[in-house]
Amino acid sequence: MYAAIFDLDGVIVLAEPFEIASINETLAPFNISFDFDYFINRFSGQGSRSIFEQIIKERQLDVDIEELLREKRRRMEEKVETQTIPVVPGVLEFIKQLREQHVPFMVGTGGDKTTARKKLEKIGLDIDIIATEDVKRGKPAPDIYLACAKHLRVDPSSCVVFEDAPSGVHAAKSAGMKCVGVLTDTDEKHLLDAGADKTIKNFEGLEWERLIEELF
């Protein structure tokens, strides 16, 4: 049996602008700000803890990382609750297709589980989640996706991961899984160079059975 695993931001929801704004607002007291392109090129696919660890080290900030994480999470949850979250075209229909065909699937995200759950609830989805707090190492390590395969009770080699970031593609391929790159934020070349087996613009018109035939 084959299974599908989705990254969240950039694959199901288009929430990167919310994430970047929340991080910039959290770092504003330190006069640190990132524009969209720089953030995507450098940090896409990484969890907030990893991002803040790098910034604290590089800028030699005297701050408790847990305090930054709490503030960022608060700001992000406020945005999720008060704003509309766009979804990747076709993804809701594709997930419906998986349900109808009894294909096991779940979300594997480098974000925190509480915020991920709120994002999914906002768009009307109830899906099992493995998040950064469930594993020792985040992406590009394979831990998140291996934990998903274990949760779904399928062999990693039978999983198809949908990812929009090179670090996530590396994670999927290191886990021994097939990976489809979703071209929402990253150039196709970067995803293919990272090891993606195939790329799609979005999920419109995508058929699971035909995809499986192509990948396997």
Backbone as JSON Lines, residues from 0, in Angstrom:
{"i":0,"aa":"M","n":[0.84,-1.2,0.0],"ca":[0.0,0.0,0.0],"c":[0.87,1.25,0.0]}
{"i":1,"aa":"Y","n":[0.5,2.19,-0.84],"ca":[1.22,3.46,-0.91],"c":[0.55,4.5,-0.02]}
{"i":2,"aa":"A","n":[1.34,5.48,0.45],"ca":[0.82,6.52,1.34],"c":[1.33,7.88,0.88]}
{"i":3,"aa":"A","n":[0.58,8.91,1.23],"ca":[0.95,10.29,0.9],"c":[1.26,11.06,2.18]}
{"i":4,"aa":"I","n":[2.33,11.84,2.14],"ca":[2.7,12.7,3.25],"c":[2.87,14.12,2.73]}
{"i":5,"aa":"F","n":[2.22,15.05,3.37],"ca":[2.25,16.45,2.94],"c":[3.04,17.3,3.92]}
{"i":6,"aa":"D","n":[3.97,18.09,3.4],"ca":[4.43,19.24,4.16],"c":[3.22,20.18,4.25]}
{"i":7,"aa":"L","n":[3.27,21.16,5.14],"ca":[2.09,22.02,5.32],"c":[2.21,23.34,4.58]}
{"i":8,"aa":"D","n":[3.12,24.2,5.03],"ca":[3.24,25.53,4.43],"c":[3.84,25.44,3.03]}
{"i":9,"aa":"G","n":[3.14,25.99,2.06],"ca":[3.6,25.96,0.69],"c":[3.16,24.72,-0.06]}
{"i":10,"aa":"V","n":[2.53,23.78,0.63],"ca":[2.04,22.56,0.0],"c":[0.52,22.44,0.15]}
{"i":11,"aa":"I","n":[0.02,22.66,1.36],"ca":[-1.42,22.69,1.59],"c":[-1.91,24.13,1.73]}
{"i":12,"aa":"V","n":[-1.25,24.89,2.59],"ca":[-1.63,26.29,2.77],"c":[-0.5,27.21,2.33]}
{"i":13,"aa":"L","n":[-0.87,28.4,1.9],"ca":[0.12,29.4,1.49],"c":[0.3,30.4,2.63]}
{"i":14,"aa":"A","n":[0.94,29.92,3.68],"ca":[1.04,30.72,4.91],"c":[2.43,31.31,5.14]}
{"i":15,"aa":"E","n":[3.34,31.14,4.18],"ca":[4.68,31.69,4.38],"c":[4.69,33.18,4.69]}
{"i":16,"aa":"P","n":[3.87,34.0,4.02],"ca":[3.87,35.43,4.38],"c":[3.51,35.67,5.84]}
{"i":17,"aa":"F","n":[2.6,34.87,6.39],"ca":[2.24,34.98,7.8],"c":[3.43,34.6,8.68]}
{"i":18,"aa":"E","n":[4.11,33.51,8.3],"ca":[5.27,33.05,9.07],"c":[6.36,34.11,9.09]}
{"i":19,"aa":"I","n":[6.66,34.65,7.93],"ca":[7.73,35.65,7.83],"c":[7.36,36.9,8.62]}
{"i":20,"aa":"A","n":[6.12,37.35,8.5],"ca":[5.69,38.52,9.25],"c":[5.78,38.29,10.75]}
{"i":21,"aa":"S","n":[5.41,37.1,11.2],"ca":[5.45,36.78,12.63],"c":[6.87,36.77,13.15]}
{"i":22,"aa":"I","n":[7.79,36.24,12.35],"ca":[9.2,36.21,12.75],"c":[9.77,37.62,12.74]}
{"i":23,"aa":"N","n":[9.46,38.41,11.72],"ca":[9.96,39.79,11.66],"c":[9.44,40.61,12.84]}
{"i":24,"aa":"E","n":[8.17,40.44,13.19],"ca":[7.6,41.17,14.32],"c":[8.28,40.75,15.63]}
{"i":25,"aa":"T","n":[8.59,39.48,15.75],"ca":[9.26,38.98,16.95],"c":[10.67,39.53,17.07]}
{"i":26,"aa":"L","n":[11.32,39.71,15.92],"ca":[12.71,40.19,15.92],"c":[12.83,41.7,15.82]}
{"i":27,"aa":"A","n":[11.71,42.4,15.7],"ca":[11.73,43.86,15.55],"c":[12.49,44.57,16.67]}
{"i":28,"aa":"P","n":[12.35,44.13,17.94],"ca":[13.1,44.81,19.01],"c":[14.62,44.75,18.82]}
{"i":29,"aa":"F","n":[15.09,43.83,17.97],"ca":[16.53,43.69,17.73],"c":[16.93,44.29,16.38]}
{"i":30,"aa":"N","n":[15.98,45.01,15.77],"ca":[16.22,45.65,14.47],"c":[16.64,44.65,13.4]}
{"i":31,"aa":"I","n":[15.99,43.5,13.4],"ca":[16.26,42.45,12.42],"c":[14.99,42.21,11.62]}
{"i":32,"aa":"S","n":[15.14,42.17,10.29],"ca":[13.99,41.94,9.42],"c":[14.46,41.26,8.15]}
{"i":33,"aa":"F","n":[13.61,40.38,7.61],"ca":[13.95,39.65,6.39],"c":[12.89,39.93,5.33]}
{"i":34,"aa":"D","n":[13.34,40.13,4.08],"ca":[12.36,40.21,3.01],"c":[11.98,38.8,2.56]}
{"i":35,"aa":"F","n":[10.9,38.71,1.79],"ca":[10.32,37.41,1.46],"c":[11.32,36.51,0.72]}
{"i":36,"aa":"D","n":[11.96,37.03,-0.33],"ca":[12.84,36.21,-1.16],"c":[14.03,35.68,-0.35]}
{"i":37,"aa":"Y","n":[14.63,36.56,0.45],"ca":[15.78,36.12,1.26],"c":[15.35,35.02,2.23]}
{"i":38,"aa":"F","n":[14.21,35.22,2.88],"ca":[13.75,34.26,3.87],"c":[13.48,32.9,3.21]}
{"i":39,"aa":"I","n":[12.79,32.91,2.08],"ca":[12.48,31.65,1.4],"c":[13.75,30.94,0.96]}
{"i":40,"aa":"N","n":[14.68,31.68,0.37],"ca":[15.92,31.07,-0.12],"c":[16.77,30.49,0.99]}
{"i":41,"aa":"R","n":[16.74,31.13,2.16],"ca":[17.61,30.66,3.24],"c":[16.92,29.73,4.23]}
{"i":42,"aa":"F","n":[15.68,30.04,4.58],"ca":[15.06,29.34,5.72],"c":[13.89,28.42,5.35]}
{"i":43,"aa":"S","n":[13.44,28.44,4.11],"ca":[12.25,27.65,3.76],"c":[12.42,26.18,4.15]}
{"i":44,"aa":"G","n":[11.4,25.64,4.82],"ca":[11.42,24.25,5.25],"c":[11.97,24.02,6.63]}
{"i":45,"aa":"Q","n":[12.59,25.05,7.22],"ca":[13.14,24.93,8.56],"c":[12.13,25.37,9.61]}
{"i":46,"aa":"G","n":[12.18,24.75,10.76],"ca":[11.32,25.15,11.85],"c":[11.77,26.43,12.51]}
{"i":47,"aa":"S","n":[10.9,27.04,13.3],"ca":[11.21,28.31,13.95],"c":[12.4,28.18,14.9]}
{"i":48,"aa":"R","n":[12.5,27.06,15.61],"ca":[13.63,26.89,16.54],"c":[14.96,26.95,15.8]}
{"i":49,"aa":"S","n":[15.05,26.24,14.7],"ca":[16.29,26.25,13.91],"c":[16.6,27.65,13.4]}
{"i":50,"aa":"I","n":[15.58,28.35,12.92],"ca":[15.78,29.7,12.41],"c":[16.3,30.63,13.5]}
{"i":51,"aa":"F","n":[15.64,30.6,14.66],"ca":[16.06,31.48,15.76],"c":[17.44,31.1,16.29]}
{"i":52,"aa":"E","n":[17.75,29.82,16.32],"ca":[19.09,29.4,16.77],"c":[20.16,30.01,15.89]}
{"i":53,"aa":"Q","n":[19.95,30.01,14.59],"ca":[20.92,30.59,13.67],"c":[21.05,32.09,13.86]}
{"i":54,"aa":"I","n":[19.92,32.75,14.02],"ca":[19.94,34.21,14.16],"c":[20.6,34.62,15.47]}
{"i":55,"aa":"I","n":[20.28,33.93,16.55],"ca":[20.88,34.24,17.85],"c":[22.39,34.1,17.78]}
{"i":56,"aa":"K","n":[22.86,33.03,17.13],"ca":[24.3,32.8,17.03],"c":[24.97,33.84,16.15]}
{"i":57,"aa":"E","n":[24.38,34.11,15.0],"ca":[24.99,35.05,14.06],"c":[25.0,36.48,14.58]}
{"i":58,"aa":"R","n":[23.91,36.89,15.21],"ca":[23.8,38.27,15.68],"c":[24.22,38.41,17.15]}
{"i":59,"aa":"Q","n":[24.61,37.28,17.75],"ca":[25.07,37.27,19.16],"c":[24.03,37.95,20.07]}
{"i":60,"aa":"L","n":[22.81,37.5,19.93],"ca":[21.71,38.07,20.72],"c":[21.68,37.48,22.13]}
{"i":61,"aa":"D","n":[21.48,38.33,23.09],"ca":[21.32,37.9,24.48],"c":[19.83,37.77,24.77]}
{"i":62,"aa":"V","n":[19.25,36.64,24.38],"ca":[17.81,36.45,24.51],"c":[17.52,34.97,24.69]}
{"i":63,"aa":"D","n":[16.47,34.67,25.41],"ca":[16.04,33.29,25.62],"c":[15.28,32.83,24.38]}
{"i":64,"aa":"I","n":[15.74,31.76,23.75],"ca":[15.09,31.28,22.54],"c":[13.65,30.87,22.8]}
{"i":65,"aa":"E","n":[13.36,30.36,24.0],"ca":[11.99,29.96,24.31],"c":[11.06,31.18,24.32]}
{"i":66,"aa":"E","n":[11.59,32.31,24.74],"ca":[10.8,33.54,24.73],"c":[10.48,33.95,23.29]}
{"i":67,"aa":"L","n":[11.46,33.84,22.4],"ca":[11.22,34.16,21.0],"c":[10.19,33.22,20.39]}
{"i":68,"aa":"L","n":[10.31,31.94,20.71],"ca":[9.38,30.96,20.15],"c":[7.95,31.21,20.63]}
{"i":69,"aa":"R","n":[7.8,31.55,21.91],"ca":[6.46,31.84,22.43],"c":[5.86,33.06,21.76]}
{"i":70,"aa":"E","n":[6.67,34.11,21.58],"ca":[6.17,35.34,20.97],"c":[5.82,35.11,19.5]}
{"i":71,"aa":"K","n":[6.67,34.38,18.81],"ca":[6.38,34.1,17.39],"c":[5.11,33.28,17.27]}
{"i":72,"aa":"R","n":[4.95,32.28,18.12],"ca":[3.75,31.42,18.06],"c":[2.49,32.24,18.35]}
{"i":73,"aa":"R","n":[2.59,33.14,19.31],"ca":[1.44,33.98,19.65],"c":[1.03,34.84,18.47]}
{"i":74,"aa":"R","n":[2.01,35.45,17.83],"ca":[1.72,36.31,16.69],"c":[1.17,35.5,15.5]}
{"i":75,"aa":"M","n":[1.73,34.32,15.29],"ca":[1.27,33.49,14.19],"c":[-0.16,33.02,14.42]}
{"i":76,"aa":"E","n":[-0.47,32.57,15.62],"ca":[-1.82,32.09,15.91],"c":[-2.85,33.22,15.8]}
{"i":77,"aa":"E","n":[-2.43,34.42,16.15],"ca":[-3.33,35.57,16.01],"c":[-3.66,35.81,14.54]}
{"i":78,"aa":"K","n":[-2.67,35.68,13.67],"ca":[-2.9,35.87,12.23],"c":[-3.79,34.77,11.67]}
{"i":79,"aa":"V","n":[-3.54,33.53,12.1],"ca":[-4.35,32.42,11.61],"c":[-5.81,32.59,12.01]}
{"i":80,"aa":"E","n":[-6.03,33.07,13.22],"ca":[-7.4,33.21,13.72],"c":[-8.15,34.38,13.09]}
{"i":81,"aa":"T","n":[-7.42,35.41,12.66],"ca":[-8.09,36.63,12.2],"c":[-8.03,36.86,10.69]}
{"i":82,"aa":"Q","n":[-7.23,36.06,9.98],"ca":[-7.08,36.28,8.54],"c":[-7.42,35.02,7.75]}
{"i":83,"aa":"T","n":[-7.73,35.21,6.49],"ca":[-7.99,34.09,5.6],"c":[-6.67,33.5,5.11]}
{"i":84,"aa":"I","n":[-6.57,32.17,5.19],"ca":[-5.36,31.49,4.72],"c":[-5.62,30.91,3.33]}
{"i":85,"aa":"P","n":[-4.89,31.35,2.33],"ca":[-5.06,30.76,0.99],"c":[-4.57,29.31,0.99]}
{"i":86,"aa":"V","n":[-5.19,28.5,0.15],"ca":[-4.76,27.11,-0.01],"c":[-4.15,26.93,-1.4]}
{"i":87,"aa":"V","n":[-3.28,25.94,-1.52],"ca":[-2.67,25.63,-2.81],"c":[-3.77,25.1,-3.75]}
{"i":88,"aa":"P","n":[-3.87,25.63,-4.96],"ca":[-4.95,25.21,-5.87],"c":[-5.0,23.69,-6.06]}
{"i":89,"aa":"G","n":[-6.18,23.14,-5.9],"ca":[-6.4,21.72,-6.14],"c":[-6.12,20.8,-4.98]}
{"i":90,"aa":"V","n":[-5.5,21.3,-3.91],"ca":[-5.08,20.39,-2.85],"c":[-6.26,19.8,-2.08]}
{"i":91,"aa":"L","n":[-7.31,20.59,-1.86],"ca":[-8.46,20.07,-1.13],"c":[-9.16,18.96,-1.93]}
{"i":92,"aa":"E","n":[-9.23,19.15,-3.23],"ca":[-9.82,18.13,-4.09],"c":[-8.95,16.87,-4.12]}
{"i":93,"aa":"F","n":[-7.64,17.07,-4.11],"ca":[-6.72,15.93,-4.13],"c":[-6.82,15.13,-2.83]}
{"i":94,"aa":"I","n":[-6.93,15.83,-1.71],"ca":[-7.09,15.15,-0.43],"c":[-8.42,14.39,-0.39]}
{"i":95,"aa":"K","n":[-9.46,14.97,-0.95],"ca":[-10.75,14.28,-1.04],"c":[-10.6,13.0,-1.85]}
{"i":96,"aa":"Q","n":[-9.83,13.08,-2.91],"ca":[-9.56,11.92,-3.77],"c":[-8.87,10.81,-2.96]}
{"i":97,"aa":"L","n":[-7.89,11.19,-2.13],"ca":[-7.19,10.2,-1.3],"c":[-8.15,9.53,-0.32]}
{"i":98,"aa":"R","n":[-9.0,10.33,0.28],"ca":[-9.98,9.77,1.23],"c":[-10.89,8.76,0.52]}
{"i":99,"aa":"E","n":[-11.38,9.12,-0.64],"ca":[-12.3,8.25,-1.38],"c":[-11.64,6.94,-1.8]}
{"i":100,"aa":"Q","n":[-10.32,6.99,-2.04],"ca":[-9.6,5.8,-2.46],"c":[-8.95,5.07,-1.27]}
{"i":101,"aa":"H","n":[-9.24,5.55,-0.06],"ca":[-8.73,4.94,1.18],"c":[-7.2,4.89,1.21]}
{"i":102,"aa":"V","n":[-6.59,5.95,0.69],"ca":[-5.13,6.08,0.72],"c":[-4.73,6.7,2.06]}
{"i":103,"aa":"P","n":[-3.84,6.05,2.83],"ca":[-3.39,6.67,4.08],"c":[-2.56,7.92,3.81]}
{"i":104,"aa":"F","n":[-2.79,8.96,4.58],"ca":[-2.04,10.2,4.38],"c":[-1.99,10.98,5.69]}
{"i":105,"aa":"M","n":[-1.04,11.9,5.78],"ca":[-0.91,12.77,6.94],"c":[0.0,13.94,6.6]}
{"i":106,"aa":"V","n":[0.18,14.81,7.58],"ca":[1.05,15.98,7.43],"c":[2.33,15.77,8.24]}
{"i":107,"aa":"G","n":[3.45,16.14,7.64],"ca":[4.74,16.16,8.34],"c":[5.34,17.54,8.21]}
{"i":108,"aa":"T","n":[5.34,18.31,9.3],"ca":[5.75,19.72,9.22],"c":[6.9,20.04,10.16]}
{"i":109,"aa":"G","n":[7.72,20.98,9.72],"ca":[8.79,21.47,10.56],"c":[8.32,22.53,11.54]}
{"i":110,"aa":"G","n":[7.04,22.9,11.45],"ca":[6.47,23.85,12.39],"c":[5.99,23.17,13.65]}
{"i":111,"aa":"D","n":[5.43,23.96,14.58],"ca":[4.91,23.37,15.82],"c":[3.5,22.84,15.58]}
{"i":112,"aa":"K","n":[3.13,21.83,16.36],"ca":[1.88,21.11,16.12],"c":[0.65,21.97,16.39]}
{"i":113,"aa":"T","n":[0.69,22.8,17.43],"ca":[-0.48,23.61,17.77],"c":[-0.85,24.56,16.64]}
{"i":114,"aa":"T","n":[0.15,25.27,16.11],"ca":[-0.11,26.2,15.01],"c":[-0.52,25.45,13.75]}
{"i":115,"aa":"A","n":[0.12,24.31,13.49],"ca":[-0.24,23.51,12.32],"c":[-1.69,23.07,12.4]}
{"i":116,"aa":"R","n":[-2.12,22.65,13.58],"ca":[-3.5,22.21,13.76],"c":[-4.46,23.36,13.5]}
{"i":117,"aa":"K","n":[-4.12,24.55,13.98],"ca":[-4.99,25.71,13.77],"c":[-5.1,26.07,12.29]}
{"i":118,"aa":"K","n":[-4.0,25.95,11.56],"ca":[-4.02,26.24,10.13],"c":[-4.95,25.27,9.41]}
{"i":119,"aa":"L","n":[-4.84,23.98,9.74],"ca":[-5.68,22.98,9.09],"c":[-7.15,23.17,9.45]}
{"i":120,"aa":"E","n":[-7.4,23.45,10.72],"ca":[-8.79,23.68,11.14],"c":[-9.39,24.88,10.42]}
{"i":121,"aa":"K","n":[-8.54,25.89,10.17],"ca":[-9.02,27.11,9.51],"c":[-9.55,26.81,8.1]}
{"i":122,"aa":"I","n":[-8.96,25.81,7.44],"ca":[-9.4,25.48,6.08],"c":[-10.27,24.22,6.06]}
{"i":123,"aa":"G","n":[-10.7,23.79,7.24],"ca":[-11.67,22.71,7.33],"c":[-11.11,21.32,7.21]}
{"i":124,"aa":"L","n":[-9.83,21.12,7.55],"ca":[-9.22,19.8,7.46],"c":[-8.87,19.24,8.84]}
{"i":125,"aa":"D","n":[-9.11,17.97,9.01],"ca":[-8.71,17.25,10.22],"c":[-7.78,16.12,9.78]}
{"i":126,"aa":"I","n":[-6.48,16.34,9.93],"ca":[-5.47,15.4,9.44],"c":[-4.46,15.14,10.55]}
{"i":127,"aa":"D","n":[-4.0,13.91,10.69],"ca":[-2.95,13.6,11.65],"c":[-1.67,14.36,11.29]}
{"i":128,"aa":"I","n":[-0.92,14.75,12.32],"ca":[0.26,15.58,12.14],"c":[1.45,15.02,12.92]}
{"i":129,"aa":"I","n":[2.6,14.95,12.27],"ca":[3.88,14.82,12.96],"c":[4.57,16.17,12.8]}
{"i":130,"aa":"A","n":[4.97,16.76,13.93],"ca":[5.57,18.09,13.9],"c":[6.95,18.07,14.54]}
{"i":131,"aa":"T","n":[7.57,19.22,14.56],"ca":[8.96,19.3,14.99],"c":[9.18,18.81,16.41]}
{"i":132,"aa":"E","n":[8.19,18.99,17.3],"ca":[8.37,18.56,18.68],"c":[8.26,17.06,18.86]}
{"i":133,"aa":"D","n":[7.86,16.35,17.8],"ca":[7.7,14.9,17.89],"c":[8.98,14.14,17.59]}
{"i":134,"aa":"V","n":[10.01,14.83,17.13],"ca":[11.25,14.16,16.72],"c":[12.46,14.88,17.29]}
{"i":135,"aa":"K","n":[13.61,14.23,17.22],"ca":[14.84,14.83,17.73],"c":[15.43,15.84,16.76]}
{"i":136,"aa":"R","n":[15.32,15.54,15.47],"ca":[15.94,16.4,14.46],"c":[14.9,16.84,13.44]}
{"i":137,"aa":"G","n":[14.95,18.11,13.07],"ca":[14.05,18.62,12.05],"c":[14.62,18.41,10.65]}
{"i":138,"aa":"K","n":[13.89,18.85,9.65],"ca":[14.38,18.81,8.27],"c":[15.64,19.66,8.15]}
{"i":139,"aa":"P","n":[16.64,19.25,7.39],"ca":[16.64,18.22,6.35],"c":[16.91,16.79,6.83]}
{"i":140,"aa":"A","n":[17.01,16.56,8.13],"ca":[17.1,15.18,8.62],"c":[15.79,14.46,8.29]}
{"i":141,"aa":"P","n":[15.83,13.14,8.14],"ca":[14.63,12.4,7.71],"c":[13.64,12.09,8.83]}
{"i":142,"aa":"D","n":[13.93,12.51,10.07],"ca":[13.17,12.05,11.24],"c":[11.66,12.27,11.12]}
{"i":143,"aa":"I","n":[11.25,13.46,10.68],"ca":[9.82,13.77,10.6],"c":[9.11,12.81,9.66]}
{"i":144,"aa":"Y","n":[9.7,12.57,8.5],"ca":[9.03,11.71,7.52],"c":[9.1,10.24,7.91]}
{"i":145,"aa":"L","n":[10.16,9.83,8.55],"ca":[10.22,8.45,9.05],"c":[9.18,8.23,10.14]}
{"i":146,"aa":"A","n":[8.97,9.25,10.98],"ca":[7.93,9.15,12.02],"c":[6.54,9.08,11.39]}
{"i":147,"aa":"C","n":[6.35,9.78,10.28],"ca":[5.06,9.7,9.57],"c":[4.81,8.29,9.05]}
{"i":148,"aa":"A","n":[5.84,7.69,8.44],"ca":[5.68,6.34,7.91],"c":[5.35,5.36,9.03]}
{"i":149,"aa":"K","n":[6.01,5.52,10.15],"ca":[5.73,4.65,11.31],"c":[4.31,4.84,11.79]}
{"i":150,"aa":"H","n":[3.85,6.1,11.85],"ca":[2.49,6.39,12.3],"c":[1.46,5.78,11.35]}
{"i":151,"aa":"L","n":[1.75,5.84,10.05],"ca":[0.83,5.32,9.05],"c":[0.95,3.8,8.89]}
{"i":152,"aa":"R","n":[2.01,3.23,9.48],"ca":[2.27,1.79,9.4],"c":[2.5,1.34,7.96]}
{"i":153,"aa":"V","n":[3.32,2.11,7.27],"ca":[3.72,1.77,5.91],"c":[5.23,1.84,5.81]}
{"i":154,"aa":"D","n":[5.78,1.13,4.85],"ca":[7.22,1.18,4.63],"c":[7.59,2.54,4.03]}
{"i":155,"aa":"P","n":[8.69,3.12,4.46],"ca":[9.09,4.43,3.9],"c":[9.2,4.42,2.38]}
{"i":156,"aa":"S","n":[9.62,3.29,1.82],"ca":[9.79,3.22,0.36],"c":[8.46,3.27,-0.39]}
{"i":157,"aa":"S","n":[7.35,3.14,0.34],"ca":[6.03,3.2,-0.27],"c":[5.36,4.56,-0.08]}
{"i":158,"aa":"C","n":[6.1,5.53,0.42],"ca":[5.54,6.85,0.7],"c":[5.89,7.85,-0.4]}
{"i":159,"aa":"V","n":[4.93,8.73,-0.68],"ca":[5.16,9.86,-1.58],"c":[5.01,11.13,-0.76]}
{"i":160,"aa":"V","n":[6.08,11.92,-0.72],"ca":[6.09,13.17,0.03],"c":[5.9,14.35,-0.93]}
{"i":161,"aa":"F","n":[5.05,15.27,-0.53],"ca":[4.85,16.51,-1.29],"c":[5.55,17.64,-0.53]}
{"i":162,"aa":"E","n":[6.52,18.26,-1.16],"ca":[7.37,19.26,-0.52],"c":[7.59,20.46,-1.41]}
{"i":163,"aa":"D","n":[7.78,21.63,-0.78],"ca":[8.05,22.84,-1.55],"c":[9.42,23.43,-1.29]}
{"i":164,"aa":"A","n":[10.21,22.8,-0.41],"ca":[11.51,23.37,-0.02],"c":[12.62,22.34,-0.19]}
{"i":165,"aa":"P","n":[13.8,22.77,-0.63],"ca":[14.91,21.83,-0.79],"c":[15.24,21.05,0.48]}
{"i":166,"aa":"S","n":[15.17,21.7,1.64],"ca":[15.47,20.98,2.88],"c":[14.48,19.86,3.13]}
{"i":167,"aa":"G","n":[13.21,20.08,2.77],"ca":[12.2,19.05,2.91],"c":[12.4,17.93,1.91]}
{"i":168,"aa":"V","n":[12.81,18.27,0.69],"ca":[13.11,17.26,-0.32],"c":[14.26,16.38,0.16]}
{"i":169,"aa":"H","n":[15.3,17.0,0.71],"ca":[16.41,16.23,1.26],"c":[15.92,15.28,2.36]}
{"i":170,"aa":"A","n":[15.03,15.76,3.2],"ca":[14.49,14.94,4.29],"c":[13.76,13.73,3.74]}
{"i":171,"aa":"A","n":[12.92,13.96,2.74],"ca":[12.15,12.87,2.14],"c":[13.05,11.84,1.48]}
{"i":172,"aa":"K","n":[14.02,12.3,0.7],"ca":[14.89,11.37,-0.01],"c":[15.81,10.62,0.97]}
{"i":173,"aa":"S","n":[16.23,11.3,2.04],"ca":[17.05,10.63,3.05],"c":[16.26,9.55,3.78]}
{"i":174,"aa":"A","n":[14.93,9.72,3.81],"ca":[14.06,8.72,4.43],"c":[13.75,7.56,3.48]}
{"i":175,"aa":"G","n":[14.25,7.64,2.24],"ca":[14.01,6.58,1.27],"c":[12.66,6.66,0.59]}
{"i":176,"aa":"M","n":[12.1,7.86,0.52],"ca":[10.76,8.06,-0.04],"c":[10.82,8.74,-1.39]}
{"i":177,"aa":"K","n":[9.74,8.59,-2.16],"ca":[9.57,9.37,-3.37],"c":[9.17,10.78,-2.97]}
{"i":178,"aa":"C","n":[9.54,11.77,-3.78],"ca":[9.21,13.16,-3.43],"c":[8.76,13.94,-4.65]}
{"i":179,"aa":"V","n":[7.61,14.6,-4.49],"ca":[7.07,15.48,-5.52],"c":[7.26,16.92,-5.06]}
{"i":180,"aa":"G","n":[7.98,17.7,-5.82],"ca":[8.19,19.1,-5.49],"c":[7.03,19.95,-5.94]}
{"i":181,"aa":"V","n":[6.54,20.8,-5.05],"ca":[5.42,21.68,-5.36],"c":[5.97,23.09,-5.56]}
{"i":182,"aa":"L","n":[5.74,23.65,-6.75],"ca":[6.4,24.9,-7.14],"c":[5.62,26.13,-6.69]}
{"i":183,"aa":"T","n":[5.53,26.32,-5.39],"ca":[4.84,27.49,-4.87],"c":[5.81,28.62,-4.54]}
{"i":184,"aa":"D","n":[6.96,28.29,-3.97],"ca":[7.91,29.33,-3.56],"c":[9.31,29.12,-4.13]}
{"i":185,"aa":"T","n":[9.64,27.89,-4.51],"ca":[11.01,27.56,-4.9],"c":[11.09,27.23,-6.38]}
{"i":186,"aa":"D","n":[12.18,27.63,-7.02],"ca":[12.39,27.32,-8.43],"c":[12.48,25.8,-8.63]}
{"i":187,"aa":"E","n":[11.99,25.36,-9.78],"ca":[12.0,23.92,-10.09],"c":[13.41,23.34,-10.01]}
{"i":188,"aa":"K","n":[14.39,24.07,-10.51],"ca":[15.76,23.56,-10.53],"c":[16.24,23.24,-9.11]}
{"i":189,"aa":"H","n":[15.93,24.09,-8.15],"ca":[16.39,23.87,-6.79],"c":[15.78,22.6,-6.2]}
{"i":190,"aa":"L","n":[14.51,22.34,-6.51],"ca":[13.87,21.14,-5.98],"c":[14.4,19.88,-6.67]}
{"i":191,"aa":"L","n":[14.62,19.95,-7.98],"ca":[15.17,18.8,-8.69],"c":[16.61,18.55,-8.26]}
{"i":192,"aa":"D","n":[17.39,19.61,-8.07],"ca":[18.77,19.45,-7.61],"c":[18.81,18.81,-6.22]}
{"i":193,"aa":"A","n":[17.78,19.09,-5.41],"ca":[17.72,18.51,-4.06],"c":[17.31,17.05,-4.09]}
{"i":194,"aa":"G","n":[16.78,16.58,-5.25],"ca":[16.45,15.17,-5.38],"c":[15.0,14.86,-5.67]}
{"i":195,"aa":"A","n":[14.16,15.88,-5.9],"ca":[12.75,15.62,-6.18],"c":[12.62,14.73,-7.41]}
{"i":196,"aa":"D","n":[11.7,13.76,-7.33],"ca":[11.49,12.83,-8.44],"c":[10.63,13.44,-9.53]}
{"i":197,"aa":"K","n":[9.87,14.45,-9.17],"ca":[8.93,15.09,-10.1],"c":[8.53,16.42,-9.49]}
{"i":198,"aa":"T","n":[8.1,17.36,-10.32],"ca":[7.57,18.62,-9.79],"c":[6.18,18.87,-10.38]}
{"i":199,"aa":"I","n":[5.37,19.58,-9.6],"ca":[4.04,20.01,-10.05],"c":[3.87,21.48,-9.69]}
{"i":200,"aa":"K","n":[3.1,22.18,-10.5],"ca":[2.81,23.59,-10.21],"c":[1.87,23.69,-9.02]}
{"i":201,"aa":"N","n":[0.86,22.83,-9.01],"ca":[-0.11,22.72,-7.91],"c":[-0.8,21.37,-8.07]}
{"i":202,"aa":"F","n":[-1.91,21.16,-7.37],"ca":[-2.56,19.85,-7.37],"c":[-3.72,19.75,-8.36]}
{"i":203,"aa":"E","n":[-3.97,20.78,-9.12],"ca":[-5.1,20.77,-10.05],"c":[-4.92,19.67,-11.1]}
{"i":204,"aa":"G","n":[-5.91,18.79,-11.2],"ca":[-5.87,17.72,-12.19],"c":[-4.99,16.54,-11.83]}
{"i":205,"aa":"L","n":[-4.35,16.56,-10.66],"ca":[-3.46,15.48,-10.28],"c":[-4.26,14.24,-9.87]}
{"i":206,"aa":"E","n":[-3.91,13.1,-10.44],"ca":[-4.57,11.84,-10.14],"c":[-3.6,10.92,-9.4]}
{"i":207,"aa":"W","n":[-4.02,10.46,-8.22],"ca":[-3.15,9.65,-7.37],"c":[-2.69,8.37,-8.09]}
{"i":208,"aa":"E","n":[-3.59,7.63,-8.69],"ca":[-3.22,6.36,-9.31],"c":[-2.23,6.57,-10.45]}
{"i":209,"aa":"R","n":[-2.44,7.6,-11.24],"ca":[-1.51,7.89,-12.33],"c":[-0.15,8.32,-11.79]}
{"i":210,"aa":"L","n":[-0.16,9.08,-10.7],"ca":[1.1,9.51,-10.08],"c":[1.89,8.3,-9.58]}
{"i":211,"aa":"I","n":[1.2,7.36,-8.95],"ca":[1.87,6.16,-8.44],"c":[2.49,5.37,-9.59]}
{"i":212,"aa":"E","n":[1.78,5.24,-10.68],"ca":[2.32,4.53,-11.84],"c":[3.58,5.21,-12.36]}
{"i":213,"aa":"E","n":[3.57,6.53,-12.32],"ca":[4.72,7.29,-12.84],"c":[5.94,7.17,-11.92]}
{"i":214,"aa":"L","n":[5.7,7.2,-10.62],"ca":[6.81,7.22,-9.66],"c":[7.38,5.83,-9.37]}
{"i":215,"aa":"F","n":[6.54,4.82,-9.43],"ca":[6.98,3.49,-9.03],"c":[7.04,2.52,-10.22]}
